[in-house]
């Protein structure tokens, strides 16, 4: 025996009426989805494994953008399913900025999450690649792909922020030897 579901007119009218009542009370704003890609690269002294280790784990020595102003901890768990966390205080309040989807020490790290765009319908996929460059140096390349709710100027902002992190913060951090405890 085969059962079928029949949509009766009174049911359809009720559903349409409920939808119209809901939409009349709701505030809606449409946006046209978009996307962008930015890429930054820098050559740093040290092996790919050493640079990878400095770019993961505790990153509070060089990462300076936060939701809390002065986080208790800022770190990336370099394992699949790990997080890119900002812990605000001793009670454990905080935010997960992204989720690690690929971690291969000395080779690649990928995480997905909105980073500074939390609360917007934007997906960011950020990939770090680590490649030997010369005898004892590493080329670190960061590519960020954004898709979804993209507003004017966001691609340029992301590009500028990654320049800030790689060139103005991470590079001097590595060159000073702070990642080695100096």
C-alpha positions as CSV (number, residue, x, y, z in Angstrom):
1,X,0.0,0.0,0.0
2,X,1.4,3.4,-1.0
3,X,0.6,6.4,1.1
4,X,0.5,9.9,-0.4
5,X,0.3,13.2,1.2
6,X,-2.2,15.7,-0.2
7,X,-1.9,19.3,0.4
8,X,-5.3,20.6,0.8
9,X,-6.3,24.2,0.0
10,X,-7.1,25.1,3.6
11,X,-3.7,23.9,4.8
12,X,-1.9,25.8,1.9
13,X,-3.9,28.9,2.7
14,X,-3.0,28.6,6.4
15,X,0.8,28.1,5.6
16,X,0.8,31.1,3.2
17,X,-1.0,33.2,5.7
18,X,1.5,32.3,8.4
19,X,4.4,33.1,6.1
20,X,3.0,36.4,5.1
21,X,2.3,37.3,8.7
22,X,5.8,36.4,9.7
23,X,7.4,38.3,6.8
24,X,5.3,41.4,7.6
25,X,6.8,41.4,11.2
26,X,10.3,40.5,10.1
27,X,13.1,42.8,8.9
28,X,14.8,41.5,5.9
29,X,17.8,42.8,4.0
30,X,19.1,41.1,0.9
31,X,22.7,41.0,-0.2
32,X,24.4,39.7,-3.3
33,X,26.9,37.1,-2.3
34,X,30.5,37.6,-3.5
35,X,33.9,36.4,-2.9
36,X,37.6,37.3,-2.9
37,X,41.1,35.8,-2.5
38,X,44.1,37.5,-1.0
39,X,47.6,36.1,-0.8
40,X,50.7,37.3,1.1
41,X,54.1,35.7,1.2
42,X,57.3,36.3,3.2
43,X,60.7,34.5,3.5
44,X,61.8,33.9,7.1
45,X,64.9,32.5,8.7
46,X,64.4,29.0,10.0
47,X,63.2,25.6,8.9
48,X,59.6,25.0,7.8
49,X,59.0,23.1,11.1
50,X,60.4,25.9,13.2
51,X,58.3,28.5,11.4
52,X,55.2,26.3,11.6
53,X,55.7,25.9,15.4
54,X,56.0,29.7,15.8
55,X,52.8,30.2,13.7
56,X,50.8,27.8,15.9
57,X,50.3,27.1,19.6
58,X,50.6,30.3,21.6
59,X,50.5,33.2,19.1
60,X,50.1,36.0,21.6
61,X,53.7,37.2,21.0
62,X,52.8,38.4,17.5
63,X,49.0,38.3,17.0
64,X,47.6,41.7,18.1
65,X,44.0,41.8,16.9
66,X,41.5,40.6,19.5
67,X,37.9,40.9,20.5
68,X,38.8,41.4,24.2
69,X,41.5,44.0,23.9
70,X,43.9,42.0,26.1
71,X,43.2,38.3,26.0
72,X,44.5,35.9,28.6
73,X,45.5,33.4,25.9
74,X,45.6,33.4,22.1
75,X,46.4,30.1,20.4
76,X,45.9,27.8,17.5
77,X,45.5,24.1,18.2
78,X,47.4,22.6,15.2
79,X,45.3,19.5,14.7
80,X,42.2,18.7,12.6
81,X,39.2,19.9,14.5
82,X,41.4,22.2,16.7
83,X,40.5,25.8,17.2
84,X,41.9,29.2,16.8
85,X,41.0,30.5,20.2
86,X,41.0,33.8,22.1
87,X,40.4,33.2,25.8
88,X,39.4,36.4,27.5
89,X,39.9,35.6,31.2
90,X,40.4,32.9,33.9
91,X,36.7,31.9,33.8
92,X,37.2,30.6,30.2
93,X,35.1,33.2,28.4
94,X,36.3,33.7,24.9
95,X,35.8,33.1,21.2
96,X,36.8,30.5,18.7
97,X,37.7,32.5,15.6
98,X,38.2,29.5,13.3
99,X,38.4,25.7,13.2
100,X,41.5,23.9,12.0
101,X,40.7,21.6,9.0
102,X,44.2,20.6,8.0
103,X,47.4,20.5,10.0
104,X,50.7,19.1,8.7
105,X,53.7,20.3,10.6
106,X,56.2,22.1,8.5
107,X,54.0,21.9,5.4
108,X,50.5,23.4,5.8
109,X,47.8,24.7,8.2
110,X,44.3,25.5,7.1
111,X,41.5,26.9,9.2
112,X,37.9,27.9,8.4
113,X,36.1,30.7,10.3
114,X,35.1,34.3,10.1
115,X,38.1,35.7,12.2
116,X,37.3,39.4,12.6
117,X,34.0,39.1,10.6
118,X,32.2,37.1,13.3
119,X,28.4,37.8,13.1
120,X,28.4,38.1,9.3
121,X,27.5,35.5,6.7
122,X,31.0,35.2,5.5
123,X,33.1,32.1,5.3
124,X,36.9,32.5,5.3
125,X,39.2,29.7,4.5
126,X,42.8,30.6,5.4
127,X,45.8,28.4,4.4
128,X,49.4,28.7,5.5
129,X,51.9,26.9,3.4
130,X,55.5,26.4,4.5
131,X,58.2,25.8,1.8
132,X,62.0,25.6,2.2
133,X,63.7,28.7,0.7
134,X,67.4,28.4,0.5
135,X,69.7,26.7,3.1
136,X,67.9,27.6,6.3
137,X,64.9,29.8,5.4
138,X,61.2,29.2,4.8
139,X,58.7,30.8,2.5
140,X,55.4,31.3,4.4
141,X,52.5,32.0,2.1
142,X,49.1,32.9,3.5
143,X,46.1,32.7,1.2
144,X,42.6,33.7,2.4
145,X,39.5,32.9,0.4
146,X,36.3,34.6,1.5
147,X,32.8,33.8,0.2
148,X,29.3,34.9,1.2
149,X,28.3,38.4,2.5
150,X,31.1,40.5,1.1
151,X,30.9,44.2,1.5
152,X,32.8,46.9,-0.4
153,X,36.4,47.2,0.9
154,X,36.5,43.9,2.8
155,X,38.9,42.2,0.4
156,X,41.3,45.2,0.7
157,X,40.9,45.1,4.5
158,X,41.8,41.4,4.7
159,X,44.8,42.0,2.4
160,X,46.0,44.8,4.7
161,X,45.5,42.8,7.9
162,X,47.5,39.8,6.5
163,X,50.2,42.2,5.5
164,X,50.2,43.6,9.0
165,X,50.4,40.2,10.6
166,X,53.1,38.7,8.3
167,X,55.3,41.7,7.6
168,X,54.8,44.0,10.6
169,X,54.3,41.4,13.3
170,X,55.4,37.8,12.5
171,X,58.5,38.7,10.5
172,X,60.1,40.8,13.3
173,X,59.0,38.3,15.9
174,X,60.9,35.5,14.0
175,X,63.9,37.7,13.1
176,X,64.3,38.7,16.8
177,X,64.4,35.0,17.9
178,X,61.5,35.5,20.3
179,X,60.0,32.3,19.0
180,X,63.1,30.5,20.3
181,X,62.9,32.1,23.7
182,X,65.5,34.7,23.2
